[in-house]
Amino acid sequence: MTGRTVTLKVKYADFQQITRSRTNERGLRGVEELVGIASVLLEPLFPVKKGVRLLGATLSSLEPERDEDDTRQLSLGLPGQ
């Protein structure tokens, strides 16, 4: 499976929240592309004027990968993986 839409959610210390998203015509090709799009969505929010209590990124608009030979699971690079 691959996804086409990256959504960034920011929850601030005052409990306000915002979301930003970007959809590609084709599915993302790896973690690097997901991080790159999330970074582009996050960049306009800096410098932060109030504290951030939660930051998250999601991948949606899931669809089967077109290349059936590539069935590897992508890793997020978190400790313990």
Secondary structure as GFF3:
##gff-version 3
##sequence-region A 1 81
A	DSSP	beta_strand	5	12	.	.	.	ID=ss1
A	DSSP	beta_strand	17	23	.	.	.	ID=ss2
A	DSSP	alpha_helix	31	42	.	.	.	ID=ss3
A	DSSP	three_ten_helix	43	45	.	.	.	ID=ss4
A	DSSP	beta_strand	52	60	.	.	.	ID=ss5
###
